[in-house]
Amino acid sequence: MNAQPEAKRKERTVLSIYAGAVCFIMVMCFTVALAIVGYDLVQYNFPQLTVDDPEHFYMPAPSDGEREPPTMEEMVVIEKRYALRSMLQSSIVMAVNIIVFVLHWLLLRRRRN
């Protein structure tokens, strides 16, 4: 008779460890995504701080001929667009993190009761 409660306790422990580990990983992923969004906010609001010098990395394609490197104004627009795209991607990651975290947190709470 003792074997069955022991098996249930062991199952509960393994499931609790799994749910707790997933919650921990989701918090870490959320933290990284939040840091990226923080940088993206700086990049969008103050692009002059994050934009590279256009001549620093510009390499014309062979078919471009003698095309001029982008101006600083064009680079600022590009920088803001990249920031918005990155914010959208990170927001999607954070939404998924929240959903997975909540589901596993509820599982963990149910297993502890």
N, C-alpha and C positions, 0 to 999 in steps of 0.2 A: 504493500500500500504506500510506502514511502517513496517508491520509484516515480510514481506519477506526479506528485507535487514537486519533486526534485527536477523532473523534466520540464514542467511548466515554469519553474523558477529560472532554470537555465535558458529556456526559450525567451522568457521575459528579459533576462539579462542581455542576451545577444541582441535582441531587437532594440533594447534601450541603448546599448552601446552604438548600434548602427544609427539610430535616430539622432542620438547626441552628436555623433561624428558628422553626420550630414548637416545638422544645424550649425556646427562649428565651421565647416567648410563654406556654407552659404554666407555666414557672417564675414568670413575672410574675403570671399568673392565680392560681396556687397561693398566692403570697405575699399577694395581696389577700384571698383567701378565708381564709387563716390569720389575718390581721389581724382580719377580721370575726368569726371564731370567738373570738379573744382578747377582743374587746369583748363578745361574747355571754356568755362565761364570767363577765366582771365583771358584766354586766347580770343574769345569773341568780343569782350568788352574793351580790351586793350591790345589789339592785334599788333600794334607797333612794338610791343615788348616781345612778342613771340615770332614775328615774321622774320625769315632769313633774308639776307641781302640777295636780290634777284640775280645779280651777276655771279654770286657765289656758287650757285648750283645749276645755272641755266646752261643746257647743252642743246643747241638746235638739232632737230632731226635732219637727216640728209636731204629730204625733200624741201625743207624750209628755206634753204638758201641763206640769204643775209637777213633773216628776220631778227628784229631787235628783241632783247630780253624784256620781260614784262616790267612795267613801271611799278613803283612802290605802291601806288593807289590800286593797281590791279592785284598786286600781291596781298594787300590788305583785304580786298574782296574775297580772294581765294582762301585766305587764312580764316576769315569768318565762316565761309561755306564749309571748310573742313571741320571747324569747331562745332557747327550745328550738326553735321553728320555724325561726328563722334559723340556728341551729347545724346542724340537719338539712339545710337547703338548702345551706349552705356545705360541709358534709361530702360531699354528693353532687357538688358542683362539684369539690372536691378529689379525689374518687375518679376522676372522669372525667379530670381533669388528669393524674393519675398514669398512667392507662392510655394516654392519648394520648402523654404524654411517653416512657414506656417503649417503646412501639411505634416512635416516631420515633428514639429514641436507638439502638435496635437496628438500625434501617435505616441510620442514620448510621455506626455502627460497621462494619456489613457493607460499606458503600460505601467505607470507608477502607481496608479490608483487601484 
